[in-house]
Amino acid sequence: MQIKVSQLPAHLKKQGLGQIYVIIGDEPLQVQECGDLIRKQAKYQGFSEREVLSVEKGFNWQSVEQQAQSLSLFASRRLLELRLADKSPGTEGAKALISYLQNPAPATILLITIDKLETAQQKAKWFLALDKAALIIQVRPISLLELPNWIAQRFSQLGLQASPEAIAVLAQRSEGHTLACAQEIEKLFLLYGKGRIDANQVMEVVADSARFETFAWVDTVLSGDVVRGTRQLKILKAEGYEVILIVWALTREIRNLCQMSAALQAGQRWDQVSKTFQVWQFRKPILEKALKRHRYARWKFFLKQSARLDSLVKGAERGDVWEELSGLGLQIAGIDFQTTLDERIMG
């Protein structure tokens, strides 16, 4: 059974906890909040033990059943989380999942999170088995049309009443990034408490925090400003920004640009592509410039590089994630390392 994110609270309240949940989507905020809702309900109902398994290269799929069957001496119920991220379970994983679904472990809730599934993957036997046995929560990006209502609801949850102008400013400044938007709303609550929020208050808070924030750095890189982008990333690192969020923001942008570039290569016009991908008006020149700088094959290469960054963040590979993040940013901005090296040798 599949439901929307907005349906999950009512479903848990009416139906109670099930045995198997699957959260699909690559928006960290909505995925995290859905997971937190299930975790909170599970803890309330006595599922005091929690195990997290992250699927990486060489993952032992037998460990899923082993962990599910072995409760500690101090717990009688367990929440088992299986994080697939962007990995396919493969043949071994598919068999393990189907086997588990046929005989779920008693006193265990299985929570699976998956970044994204292609249409072909959703037709695979393992996913069709999940669709029958589990509650699947589909996390979809919040569209530009939905964003103002979503922002108003977030304000309301904290006891804030924002003016239409305040909501419009925040929607524009956050550029559709729900995680950044939610953080700004929480900041407004901490600064002003419950009550009415106007556009000036939003502009003061967001402008102050957005000088060198993550999404500004991404846009600087896409615009090709090497000097400013390098300075911004250094400040992000110095101020303790979470590198996982920076990697996520850049990866998401690269993935979108890869798809846009493919559409342009197939003969679509830029105005069609920008409309299909719901590009903000003031971001159109930035993305158009980036797409003119690199062809589709290059964006595919960047996407592969961003996958390595994700592995570095998770500790699956060795390397300096900040250094490699900087290097990828410079390449996207237009620096050709091989040409630069050749010029130094010749020079």
Secondary structure, DSSP 8 states (H G I E B T S, - for coil): -EEEGGGHHHHHHHH---SEEEEE-S-HHHHHHHHHHHHHHHHHTT--EEEEEE--TT--THHHHHHHH---TT-S-EEEEEEEET---HHHHHHHHHHHHHS--TTEEEEEEES---TTGGGSHHHHHHHHHSEEEE-----TTTHHHHHHHHHHHTTEEE-HHHHHHHHHHHTT-HHHHHHHHHHHHHHH-SEEE-HHHHHHHHHHH-SS-HHHHHHHHHHT-HHHHHHHHHHHHHTT--HHHHHHHHHHHHHHHHHHHHHHHTT--HHHHHHHTT--GGGHHHHHHHHHHS-HHHHHHHHHHHHHHHHHHTTSS-S-HHHHHHHHHHHHHT--HHHHHHHHHH-
